[in-house]
């Protein structure tokens, strides 16, 4: 807990190759914690291990012993489309920037970062500064597929700045957790506070579009100040998808004889595995640049705007400007939304997906958009892509923008800061008690009372929350608690500014 004062101790922690021979092939890693210097007790003639380290190691030992059961040493629970996993090593992450603490505890928080001061920036000064860590990679340019002129070619696109990749010292995923940030070598341009610029938005969309191997295999996300960020230096996070709990069946349900969901059976895709990406009910949408970008207002517990590029649309029409690709336009639309929401705390999550998925246009899928607010299903019979255009490696990008009022839920695990992962639907519990709390269902009356608070304004929209992502579960409740309200008024402001892009 960021507010609790603990005795100083020196520990080594992280992820290592598992010493167990029973680990499944997909989960060869394990978390570990060890105290480096242990004070000596003259009375017992033994070294004292800090109670926090003892507690963590006891639970880690239990998890690792249970790994032979096929859960990869994980403890997790599911509630509808939401999932929570026990994340113990994360409790030892470095403290947040001093300037963030007061903002984090406020009833409402702001995304406006404090003035940047390199002397207090733990990314560039102190024992944990990034310069002391191995540099995983630096990305300077990207190879993008261009499908113009009835043929497929590859063009090299230079980013506005190189982006450095470092390991995160407190990983949320044992397979890898990386920091992605504008290169530290350019101190004048890139030693700056935690706020996305227009160039950052376009760079991140381009980076997401080129995730190869398997679309949707990496989530790139940004936490603003007041929405999960702990350091006042511009940075994003990247980790593998789907999350580990979604790669395996719910063993507790299986033992109880309950009906199993498809989730975790190995067939799930990274780009549509999260609670947010499974949301099919919407309030409204806007098409930009004749369909190159679609912006959708999702019916989700926390206010969520989904932006999607359409390379298919670009292929099927003549493009007048070389630089007016759907990716560039998607970046511009994202920057416009971030400008429109002002200082509201926010999280931005990006995933790429196959450019053309015939299943999306199944004639039987007429209820793709089933909200009652005058939104109907899209045309289910688009023209086919010409045979002479190779779309094998082409992908589109989905960007989820979560707009919030505060960093913590006052009702659900109130000591826990909610970040991008929680907004997407994957919570990280720091103790067994938190995991149990996140698994709870609230009484129907409590949920109705909470939702009625959102309906006090006459906004002209129906408020139908009767779907899987607005359950009575604690995790959905936590997202409702931190959502921006009144969301429909803000959407009208966002929509008005987005429409100006069509005029340019």
C-alpha positions in Angstrom: 0.0 0.0 0.0 1.5 3.3 -1.1 0.4 5.1 2.1 1.7 2.5 4.6 5.1 3.2 6.1 7.2 0.0 6.3 10.6 -0.6 7.9 13.4 -0.1 5.5 14.6 -3.4 4.0 16.8 -4.5 1.1 15.2 -7.2 -1.0 15.8 -8.9 -4.3 12.7 -9.8 -6.2 11.4 -10.5 -9.7 10.9 -13.4 -12.1 13.2 -16.4 -12.7 13.1 -19.7 -14.5 11.2 -22.2 -12.4 13.0 -24.8 -10.4 10.0 -27.1 -10.7 10.1 -29.9 -13.3 6.3 -30.1 -13.2 5.6 -26.6 -14.6 3.7 -26.6 -17.9 5.7 -25.6 -20.9 3.7 -22.3 -21.3 4.6 -21.2 -17.8 8.4 -21.8 -17.2 8.8 -18.8 -14.9 8.1 -18.1 -11.2 8.1 -15.0 -9.0 10.6 -14.8 -6.2 11.4 -12.6 -3.2 14.4 -12.7 -0.9 15.7 -10.4 1.8 19.3 -9.5 1.2 20.3 -8.2 4.6 18.4 -9.7 7.5 18.9 -8.2 11.0 20.3 -10.5 13.6 18.3 -11.3 16.8 20.7 -11.8 19.7 18.1 -13.5 21.8 17.2 -16.2 19.4 20.6 -16.3 17.6 18.7 -16.2 14.3 18.3 -13.7 11.5 15.0 -11.9 11.3 13.0 -12.0 8.0 10.6 -9.1 7.6 7.0 -10.2 8.1 6.0 -8.9 4.6 8.7 -11.0 3.0 7.6 -14.0 5.0 4.0 -13.6 4.0 4.8 -13.2 0.3 7.1 -16.2 0.3 4.6 -18.4 2.1 1.9 -17.6 -0.6 4.4 -18.0 -3.5 5.4 -21.4 -2.1 1.8 -22.5 -2.0 1.3 -21.3 -5.6 4.4 -22.9 -7.0 3.4 -26.2 -5.3 0.0 -26.1 -7.0 1.5 -25.4 -10.4 1.4 -29.1 -11.3 -2.4 -28.8 -11.4 -2.1 -26.9 -14.6 -2.6 -23.3 -13.4 1.0 -22.3 -13.9 1.5 -21.2 -10.3 -1.3 -18.6 -10.6 -4.2 -17.9 -8.3 -7.0 -16.1 -10.0 -10.8 -15.7 -10.0 -13.3 -14.9 -12.8 -16.5 -13.0 -12.5 -18.3 -12.6 -15.8 -15.9 -11.2 -18.3 -13.6 -9.8 -15.6 -10.7 -11.6 -14.0 -8.4 -10.9 -11.0 -5.1 -12.6 -10.2 -2.9 -12.6 -7.2 0.1 -10.4 -8.0 2.5 -10.5 -5.0 5.8 -9.2 -6.5 4.0 -6.1 -7.6 3.5 -5.1 -4.0 7.3 -4.4 -3.8 7.4 -2.0 -6.7 9.2 1.4 -6.1 7.1 4.1 -4.4 5.4 6.7 -6.7 6.7 10.2 -7.3 6.2 12.3 -4.2 4.1 14.8 -6.1 1.6 12.0 -7.1 0.6 10.9 -3.6 -1.7 13.8 -2.7 -3.4 13.7 -6.1 -3.9 9.9 -5.8 -5.8 10.2 -2.5 -8.1 13.0 -3.6 -11.8 12.4 -4.1 -11.4 13.4 -7.7 -8.0 13.3 -9.5 -6.5 15.3 -12.3 -4.4 14.1 -15.3 -2.3 17.3 -15.2 1.2 16.3 -14.2 3.3 18.3 -11.8 6.1 20.4 -13.2 8.8 18.1 -14.5 12.0 18.0 -12.4 14.8 15.7 -13.6 16.3 15.9 -10.1 13.4 13.9 -8.7 12.8 11.7 -11.7 13.5 8.1 -10.6 13.8 7.1 -14.3 16.9 9.1 -14.7 18.4 9.6 -11.2 18.9 7.2 -8.2 19.6 3.5 -7.9 16.7 2.4 -10.1 17.4 4.8 -13.0 16.9 3.3 -16.4 20.4 4.0 -17.5 21.5 1.3 -15.0 19.3 -1.3 -16.6 20.0 -3.3 -19.8 18.4 -1.6 -22.8 16.2 -4.2 -24.5 15.9 -2.3 -27.8 15.5 1.1 -29.4 12.9 1.4 -32.2 13.8 4.2 -34.7 11.6 3.3 -37.7 8.9 0.9 -38.8 8.3 -1.1 -41.9 4.6 -0.7 -42.9 2.7 -2.5 -45.5 1.2 -0.3 -48.2 -1.6 -1.7 -50.3 -2.1 1.1 -52.7 -2.1 0.8 -56.5 -3.5 -2.8 -56.6 -0.3 -4.2 -55.1 1.3 -4.7 -51.7 4.6 -3.1 -50.9 6.6 -2.3 -47.7 7.5 1.3 -46.9 9.8 2.5 -44.1 8.2 5.1 -41.8 10.3 7.1 -39.4 8.9 7.7 -35.9 8.8 11.3 -34.5 11.5 10.1 -32.0 13.2 6.8 -31.3 11.5 4.7 -28.5 13.5 2.8 -25.9 12.4 -0.4 -24.3 13.4 -1.5 -20.8 12.3 -4.3 -18.5 10.0 -3.2 -15.7 11.5 -3.9 -12.3 8.0 -4.9 -11.0 6.4 -7.0 -13.7 2.7 -7.7 -13.9 3.3 -10.7 -16.1 6.0 -13.4 -15.6 6.4 -13.7 -19.4 7.6 -10.1 -19.7 6.6 -6.6 -18.8 8.3 -3.7 -20.5 8.6 0.1 -20.3 8.2 1.9 -23.6 9.4 5.5 -23.6 10.8 8.2 -26.0 14.5 7.7 -26.1 16.4 9.0 -23.0 19.3 10.0 -25.3 17.4 13.1 -26.3 17.2 14.8 -23.0 15.9 18.1 -24.3 12.9 16.6 -26.1 12.1 13.5 -24.1 12.8 14.2 -20.4 9.3 15.4 -19.8 6.2 14.7 -17.7 3.7 11.9 -18.0 1.4 13.3 -20.7 0.9 12.1 -24.3 1.6 14.6 -27.1 0.1 14.4 -30.6 3.3 12.9 -31.9 3.3 10.3 -29.1 -0.2 9.3 -30.1 0.7 8.7 -33.7 4.0 6.9 -32.8 2.2 4.5 -30.5 -0.5 3.7 -33.1 2.2 3.0 -35.6 4.1 0.8 -33.1 1.0 -1.2 -32.3 0.2 -1.7 -36.0 3.5 -3.5 -36.6 3.3 -6.0 -33.8 4.1 -9.1 -35.8 4.1 -12.8 -35.3 0.5 -12.8 -34.0 -1.8 -9.8 -34.0 -3.0 -8.9 -30.5 -0.1 -10.6 -28.8 1.1 -7.5 -27.0 -1.0 -4.8 -25.2 0.5 -1.3 -25.2 -1.0 1.0 -22.6 -0.6 4.4 -21.0 -1.7 5.5 -17.5 -2.1 9.3 -17.0 -1.4 11.0 -13.8 -4.4 10.3 -11.5 -5.2 7.0 -13.4 -2.5 4.6 -12.2 0.8 6.4 -13.2 3.4 6.3 -10.5 6.3 8.2 -12.1 6.3 11.6 -13.7 8.3 10.7 -16.8 6.6 10.0 -20.1 6.3 6.2 -20.5 4.0 3.4 -21.5 3.7 -0.2 -20.7 3.7 -3.3 -22.9 3.0 -7.0 -21.9 1.9 -10.2 -23.6 -1.7 -11.0 -24.5 -3.9 -12.8 -23.6 -3.2 -12.4 -19.9 -2.1 -15.6 -18.2 -5.4 -16.3 -16.3 -7.2 -16.3 -19.7 -5.0 -19.0 -21.1 -6.3 -21.7 -18.8 -9.7 -22.9 -17.6 -11.2 -21.9 -14.3 -10.3 -24.9 -12.2 -12.6 -24.0 -9.4 -15.6 -24.0 -11.6 -14.5 -27.3 -13.2 -14.2 -28.9 -9.8 -17.6 -27.6 -8.7 -19.2 -29.1 -11.9 -20.2 -25.7 -13.2 -20.5 -25.1 -16.9 -17.2 -24.0 -18.3 -16.8 -20.9 -20.4 -14.8 -20.9 -23.7 -12.4 -18.5 -22.0 -9.0 -20.0 -21.3 -9.4 -23.0 -23.7 -6.5 -21.8 -25.9 -8.7 -20.5 -28.7 -9.1 -16.9 -27.4 -7.4 -14.1 -29.3 -5.4 -11.3 -27.7 -7.3 -8.6 -29.4 -10.7 -9.7 -28.1 -10.0 -11.4 -24.8 -10.6 -8.6 -22.4 -13.9 -7.5 -20.9 -13.6 -4.2 -22.7 -12.9 -5.8 -26.1 -15.9 -8.2 -25.6 -18.3 -5.3 -25.2 -20.8 -5.3 -28.0 -23.4 -2.9 -26.7 -22.8 0.8 -27.7 -24.4 4.2 -27.2 -23.2 6.0 -30.3 -20.5 6.1 -33.0 -18.9 8.5 -35.5 -17.2 7.7 -38.8 -14.2 9.8 -39.7 -12.6 10.4 -43.1 -15.3 8.3 -44.9 -14.7 5.3 -42.6 -10.9 5.2 -42.3 -11.5 5.6 -38.5 -14.5 4.7 -36.5 -15.0 6.1 -33.0 -17.5 4.2 -30.8 -18.9 5.2 -27.4 -19.1 1.8 -25.6 -21.7 0.8 -23.0 -19.1 -0.2 -20.4 -18.9 0.3 -16.6 -16.2 3.0 -17.0 -16.7 5.6 -19.7 -14.9 4.1 -22.7 -14.3 5.4 -26.2 -13.1 2.8 -28.8 -11.2 4.1 -31.9 -10.6 1.6 -34.7 -8.7 2.0 -38.0 -10.0 0.5 -41.2 -7.3 -0.5 -43.7 -10.0 -2.4 -45.6 -11.8 0.9 -46.2 -8.6 2.5 -47.3 -7.9 -0.3 -49.8 -11.4 -0.1 -51.3 -11.1 3.6 -52.2 -8.6 6.0 -53.8 -6.4 7.8 -51.3 -5.3 11.2 -52.4 -2.6 11.9 -49.7 0.3 9.6 -49.2 0.5 10.4 -45.5 -3.2 10.1 -44.9 -3.1 6.4 -43.8 -5.7 5.1 -41.4 -2.9 4.8 -38.8 -1.9 8.4 -39.0 -5.6 9.4 -38.9 -6.2 7.2 -35.9 -3.4 8.9 -34.1 -4.9 12.3 -34.9 -8.3 11.2 -33.7 -6.8 9.9 -30.4 -5.0 13.3 -29.8 -8.2 15.1 -30.5 -10.1 13.0 -27.8 -7.3 13.6 -25.3 -7.6 17.3 -25.9 -11.4 17.3 -25.6 -11.4 15.6 -22.2 -9.2 18.2 -20.6 -7.6 17.2 -17.3 -9.8 14.1 -16.7 -7.7 11.1 -15.7 -7.5 8.6 -18.4 -6.0 5.3 -19.6 -5.2 4.4 -23.2 -4.8 0.8 -24.4 -3.9 -0.4 -27.9 -4.1 -3.7 -29.6 -3.7 -4.7 -33.2 -5.8 -7.3 -35.0 -6.1 -8.9 -38.4 -7.1 -6.4 -41.0 -9.9 -8.4 -42.5 -11.9 -11.0 -40.5 -14.8 -12.5 -42.5 -16.4 -13.6 -39.2 -17.1 -9.9 -38.5 -19.4 -9.8 -41.5 -21.4 -13.0 -40.8 -24.9 -12.4 -42.1 -26.3 -14.1 -39.0 -24.5 -11.6 -36.8 -27.1 -8.9 -37.1 -27.1 -8.1 -33.4 -23.4 -7.0 -33.3 -24.6 -3.7 -32.0 -27.7 -4.4 -29.9 -28.1 -1.3 -27.8 -31.5 0.4 -28.1 -30.2 3.9 -28.7 -31.0 4.1 -32.4 -27.8 2.2 -33.4 -28.2 -0.6 -35.9 -26.1 -3.4 -37.3 -23.6 -2.5 -39.9 -23.7 -3.6 -43.5 -22.9 -7.3 -43.3 -21.9 -7.7 -47.0 -18.9 -5.6 -47.9 -17.1 -5.9 -51.2 -14.4 -8.5 -51.3 -10.8 -7.4 -51.3 -9.2 -7.7 -54.7 -7.2 -11.0 -55.2 -4.1 -9.2 -56.3 -3.7 -7.4 -52.9 -1.8 -9.4 -50.3 -3.2 -8.7 -46.8 -1.4 -11.6 -45.0 0.5 -9.3 -42.6 -1.9 -6.3 -42.6 -3.4 -5.4 -39.3 -5.7 -2.7 -37.9 -5.5 -1.1 -34.5 -8.1 -0.7 -31.8 -7.5 2.0 -29.2 -9.5 2.1 -26.0 -9.7 5.4 -24.1 -11.0 5.1 -20.5 -12.1 8.5 -19.1 -12.2 8.7 -15.3 -13.0 10.9 -12.3 -10.6 9.3 -9.8 -7.8 6.8 -9.3 -9.3 4.5 -6.6 -12.7 3.0 -6.0 -14.1 4.1 -2.5 -16.1 0.8 -2.3 -13.9 -1.9 -3.7 -10.3 -2.4 -2.4 -10.0 1.3 -1.8 -6.3 1.2 -1.2 -5.7 -0.1 -4.7 -4.9 2.3 -7.6 -6.6 1.2 -10.8 -4.6 1.3 -14.0 -4.9 0.3 -17.6 -5.1 -3.4 -17.0 -8.0 -3.0 -14.6 -9.8 -0.8 -17.1 -9.5 -3.5 -19.7 -10.9 -6.0 -17.1 -7.9 -7.7 -15.5 -7.3 -6.8 -11.9 -4.1 -7.4 -9.9 -4.8 -8.3 -6.2 -2.0 -7.7 -3.8 -3.2 -10.2 -1.1 -5.5 -13.1 -0.6 -8.0 -10.8 1.1 -8.1 -8.5 -2.0 -8.6 -11.4 -4.3 -11.6 -12.6 -2.2 -13.0 -9.0 -2.2 -12.7 -8.7 -6.0 -14.6 -12.0 -6.4 -17.7 -10.8 -4.6 -21.1 -9.9 -6.0 -23.0 -6.9 -4.7 -26.6 -7.0 -3.9 -28.8 -5.9 -6.8 -30.1 -2.9 -4.8 -26.6 -1.6 -4.4 -25.9 -1.8 -8.1 -29.2 -0.1 -9.0 -28.6 2.7 -6.5 -25.1 3.3 -8.0 -26.4 3.3 -11.6 -29.3 5.7 -10.7 -26.7 8.3 -9.8 -25.6 8.2 -13.4 -29.2 8.7 -14.7 -30.1 11.9 -12.8 -29.3 14.0 -15.8 -31.6 14.2 -18.8 -29.2 13.4 -21.5 -31.5 11.9 -24.2 -29.9 8.5 -24.0 -31.2 5.2 -22.7 -29.3 3.7 -19.8 -29.5 0.0 -20.4 -26.8 -1.8 -18.4 -28.2 -5.3 -18.7 -25.3 -7.1 -20.3 -22.3 -9.2 -19.3 -19.9 -6.4 -18.6 -22.2 -4.5 -16.2 -22.7 -7.3 -13.7 -23.1 -7.1 -10.0 -19.4 -8.1 -9.5 -17.0 -6.1 -7.5 -14.7 -5.5 -10.4 -17.4 -4.0 -12.6 -18.5 -1.9 -9.5 -15.0 -0.6 -9.1 -14.9 0.6 -12.7 -18.3 2.3 -12.3 -17.0 4.1 -9.2 -14.0 5.7 -11.0 -15.9 6.5 -14.3 -16.2 10.1 -15.5 -19.7 11.5 -15.1 -21.7 12.9 -16.7 -20.4 10.8 -19.5 -23.0 11.7 -22.2 -22.3 15.4 -21.9 -18.6 14.8 -22.4 -19.3 12.5 -25.4 -21.2 15.3 -27.1 -18.1 17.5 -26.6 -15.8 14.8 -27.9 -18.0 14.2 -30.9 -18.2 17.9 -31.8 -14.4 18.1 -31.9 -14.0 14.9 -33.8 -16.3 16.1 -36.5 -14.0 19.0 -37.2 -11.4 16.4 -38.5 -13.7 15.6 -41.4 -13.7 19.3 -42.4 -9.9 19.4 -42.7 
